[in-house]
Amino acid sequence: MKQIEAISGVLDAIELYAEAGRKASRTIGQQAFSEGATMSWVENGKINTVPINTLFDVLEQTGEEEVSYTVEDVTVAGNVAFVRISSSFSKLTTFNDMFTLAEQDGKWKIVSKIYSVKQ
């Protein structure tokens, strides 16, 4: 039962991420991510890592949009977790998103997001 509750909490954080995209909301996004969270990607063979506020800036600039996702993998081990989703942002593109999460004060928070554009 504890594992099911943990997976549910992890997926709640992922849904907040998607909802932040739908509503172009930094406030909603901040509920999903830990304070020091990062976002990474590879561009022209170089790994880029930025504070998660960069994502919030992009969402606000893009504006409200349709966002959908499919959960591909969820792994929970104690108070840490990994989630992989395929996400589609109507004004942007489709992504492979991978998240690491940690449980803090009974809430699951995304610590890092790494993504690639789906080919």
C-alpha positions as CSV (number, residue, x, y, z in Angstrom):
1,M,0.0,0.0,0.0
2,K,2.8,2.4,0.8
3,Q,4.3,1.9,-2.7
4,I,1.0,2.7,-4.3
5,E,0.7,5.9,-2.2
6,A,4.3,6.8,-3.2
7,I,3.6,6.3,-6.9
8,S,0.4,8.4,-6.6
9,G,2.3,11.2,-5.0
10,V,5.0,11.1,-7.6
11,L,2.4,11.2,-10.4
12,D,0.7,14.2,-8.6
13,A,4.0,16.1,-9.1
14,I,4.1,15.2,-12.8
15,E,0.5,16.3,-13.2
16,L,1.4,19.7,-11.6
17,Y,4.2,20.0,-14.2
18,A,1.8,19.4,-17.0
19,E,-0.8,21.8,-15.5
20,A,1.9,24.5,-15.3
21,G,2.3,24.1,-19.0
22,R,-1.4,24.2,-19.7
23,K,-1.9,27.3,-17.7
24,A,1.5,28.9,-18.4
25,S,1.8,29.2,-14.6
26,R,5.1,29.7,-12.7
27,T,3.1,29.3,-9.4
28,I,1.8,25.9,-10.3
29,G,5.2,24.8,-11.6
30,Q,6.8,25.9,-8.3
31,Q,4.5,23.4,-6.5
32,A,5.9,20.6,-8.6
33,F,9.6,21.3,-8.4
34,S,12.1,21.6,-5.5
35,E,13.6,25.0,-4.8
36,G,17.0,24.2,-6.4
37,A,15.6,22.1,-9.3
38,T,17.3,22.0,-12.7
39,M,16.5,21.4,-16.3
40,S,19.0,19.8,-18.7
41,W,19.2,18.9,-22.4
42,V,21.8,18.2,-25.1
43,E,22.2,20.7,-27.9
44,N,24.9,20.4,-30.6
45,G,26.6,17.7,-28.6
46,K,26.8,19.9,-25.4
47,I,25.0,19.2,-22.2
48,N,23.1,22.3,-20.9
49,T,21.8,22.6,-17.4
50,V,19.9,25.6,-16.1
51,P,17.8,26.5,-13.1
52,I,14.2,25.4,-13.4
53,N,13.1,29.1,-13.5
54,T,14.2,29.0,-17.1
55,L,11.4,26.5,-17.8
56,F,8.9,28.7,-16.1
57,D,10.1,31.7,-18.3
58,V,9.5,29.6,-21.4
59,L,6.0,28.5,-20.2
60,E,5.0,32.1,-19.5
61,Q,6.3,33.4,-22.9
62,T,4.5,30.6,-24.7
63,G,1.2,31.2,-23.0
64,E,-1.6,28.7,-22.2
65,E,-1.6,25.6,-24.4
66,E,-2.8,22.1,-24.7
67,V,-0.5,19.6,-22.8
68,S,-0.9,15.9,-22.8
69,Y,1.5,13.1,-21.6
70,T,1.8,9.4,-21.3
71,V,3.7,7.9,-18.4
72,E,6.3,5.4,-19.8
73,D,8.0,4.4,-16.6
74,V,7.8,5.0,-12.8
75,T,10.3,3.7,-10.3
76,V,10.2,4.5,-6.6
77,A,12.9,3.4,-4.2
78,G,12.3,4.7,-0.6
79,N,12.1,8.5,-0.7
80,V,13.5,8.9,-4.3
81,A,11.9,8.2,-7.6
82,F,12.4,8.3,-11.4
83,V,9.6,9.0,-14.0
84,R,9.8,9.0,-17.8
85,I,7.0,10.5,-19.8
86,S,6.3,11.3,-23.4
87,S,4.8,14.8,-23.5
88,S,3.2,17.0,-26.1
89,F,2.9,20.8,-25.8
90,S,0.7,22.1,-28.6
91,K,2.7,25.4,-29.1
92,L,6.1,23.8,-28.7
93,T,6.6,20.1,-29.7
94,T,6.7,16.6,-28.4
95,F,9.3,15.6,-25.8
96,N,10.9,12.7,-24.0
97,D,11.0,13.9,-20.4
98,M,12.8,12.2,-17.5
99,F,12.4,13.4,-14.0
100,T,14.1,12.6,-10.7
101,L,12.1,13.2,-7.6
102,A,12.5,13.2,-3.8
103,E,10.0,13.1,-1.0
104,Q,10.1,16.1,1.3
105,D,7.8,16.6,4.2
106,G,5.4,14.1,2.8
107,K,5.3,15.7,-0.7
108,W,7.1,14.5,-3.8
109,K,9.1,17.2,-5.6
110,I,10.9,17.1,-8.9
111,V,14.6,17.7,-8.4
112,S,15.7,17.5,-12.0
113,K,14.2,17.3,-15.5
114,I,16.1,16.2,-18.5
115,Y,14.5,16.1,-21.9
116,S,15.0,15.5,-25.6
117,V,12.8,16.5,-28.5
118,K,11.0,13.4,-29.9
119,Q,12.1,12.6,-33.5
